[in-house]
Amino acid sequence: MVDVVASFYEEILKIHVQGKLVDLSCRNVPLYQTYKAYTSEIYCVDWANSFHENQFLDFVQDLNEPLQIKDGIFDTVIVSDVLEHTKTRKSY
């Protein structure tokens, strides 16, 4: 299954990645080698309490809170393998 997911990302990233990229919840940045050739700048964001040491980490951010990043400054946003770890909010 991992190989199927990896090949999917490889094909999709070639098509959609461009310019300034932010990788939200980047962990150990497994997609870095795949997307770096298509970007002009890369910013990696992860939780403060991540169990993964990350030499690429640029910003610490709780992804359950509003992002502390200005709107409209990134051309590409990657959020992989993180949605299952975020809180859901009920709307009434």
N, C-alpha and C positions, 0 to 999 in steps of 0.2 A: 504493500500500500504506500509506503514511504516513497518508493521509486515513481509511482504514478503521480503522487502529489508534486514531487520535485520536477518531473518533466512538464507538468501543467504550469508550474511557476516559471520555468525556464522559457517556455513558449510565450506566455502572457507578458512577462516582463520585457521581452524583446520588443513587443508591440507597443506597450503603454508607458514604459519608464522613459522620462526625459527630464532634463534640467535639474533643478534643485529638489532633492528627495528627502523626506523624513520617514524613518522606519520606527513606528510606534510599537513598543514592547519588543524590542529587537533581540532580547536575550543574548545569545552568543553569536548573533548576526549570521545565521546560516545562509541567507540569500545574498550576502554582501558580494561575493565573487560573481554572482549572476547579474546583479543590477549595476555594479560600479562602472562598467564600460559605457553605460547609457546616460550617466549623470554628469552634472557639472559640479555639484556639491552634495554631500551626504551628511545627514544629522541623525544620530541614533538616540532614541529615547526609551527609558525603561523605568521600572518601579524602583523605589529606594531600597525595598527589601528583597530584591531579586536574589536568587540563590546562585546566579550565574555571574562570575566575574567577567567584566566586559571592558576590554581595552579601547573599544570604539565609542563608549558612552559619552554623549555630549550634554544631555539633559536628563534630570531625574524628574519623573512625573507620575502621579497617581492617575491612571487612566479612567478612574471613576469620577474624577473631578474635571471641571473645564480646563482645557489645555492652556498652558501658560505660553502659548506661541501665537504670534499675530496671525490673523486671518490673511489668506491670499499670498503668503510668501513662498509657498512650496508648489512646485509643478506636479509632484508625485507624492502620494501618501501611501505607505504600506502598513497594513495591520494584519499580520498573519499569526495564527495560533494564539489569539488573545481574547477573542470575544467570549469564550466560555469561562473566562476568569473575571469578567466584569460584572458588576451588580446590575440588576434590572430595576427599573423604577416603574411603579404602577402609576398610570394616569387615569384619573377619574373624570 
